[in-house]
Structures are given as C-alpha cells and as structure tokens.
Amino acid sequence: MKFSELQRKLERDGWFIERTSGHYIYAHPTKPGKIPVGKHGSKEVPTGTANKILKLAGLK
C-alpha cells in the first residue's frame, strides 16, 4: 500500500489533517487519539506500519 492510498482511506473514514510537521497529524471528530502519517506520497508503506496506522484508526 502506498502512503497516498493510506491517506485516502483515513480521509474517507472522516480523519482530517490537524497539523503538519515532519508528518501529517490526523485527528477525527469523534474517535480518540491522533495518528501520525509520513509525507511520502507514492512510496510504499511497510506492512507493519500500515497495519498499526489502520488499527489506531479503528479500520482494522
């Protein structure tokens, strides 16, 4: 999975970019927590990293 695909999945679920630094920091209006996602566009996300981000977002 590419970083851009991961970001699209988060945004479809209602997550939005709250702020940027070295990463995009995603927040959700009703779900707790914040999720950092790298700014790498078309690069592949390591499998473990993608699974962890999806799990934190409640999508897995």
C-alpha positions in Angstrom: 0.0 0.0 0.0 1.3 3.5 -0.8 1.2 6.4 1.6 -1.3 8.2 -0.7 -3.7 5.2 -0.6 -3.4 5.1 3.2 -4.2 8.8 3.5 -7.3 8.3 1.2 -8.5 5.5 3.5 -8.2 7.7 6.6 -9.9 10.7 4.9 -12.8 8.5 3.7 -13.4 7.4 7.3 -13.6 11.1 8.5 -10.0 11.7 9.6 -8.6 15.1 8.7 -5.1 16.7 8.8 -5.0 18.7 12.0 -1.4 19.9 11.6 1.8 19.1 9.7 5.3 18.8 10.8 7.6 16.1 9.5 4.4 14.0 9.3 0.7 14.7 8.7 -1.1 14.5 12.1 -4.6 13.2 11.6 -7.4 13.7 14.0 -11.1 12.6 14.0 -14.1 14.5 15.2 -15.5 11.5 17.3 -12.7 9.0 17.6 -10.0 9.5 20.3 -6.3 10.0 19.6 -4.2 11.4 16.8 -2.4 9.4 14.1 1.0 10.5 12.5 1.4 9.5 8.9 4.5 10.2 6.8 4.7 12.6 3.9 6.0 10.1 1.3 3.3 10.2 -1.5 3.9 7.3 -3.8 6.4 5.3 -1.7 5.2 2.0 -0.2 4.3 1.9 3.5 5.9 -1.0 5.3 3.3 -3.6 6.1 3.7 -3.4 9.9 3.4 0.4 9.8 0.3 0.3 7.6 -1.3 -2.3 9.9 -0.5 -0.2 13.0 -2.0 3.0 11.5 -5.2 1.3 10.3 -5.5 -0.3 13.8 -5.1 3.0 15.5 -7.8 4.5 13.2 -10.2 1.7 14.0 -10.2 0.4 10.4 -8.7 -3.0 11.1 
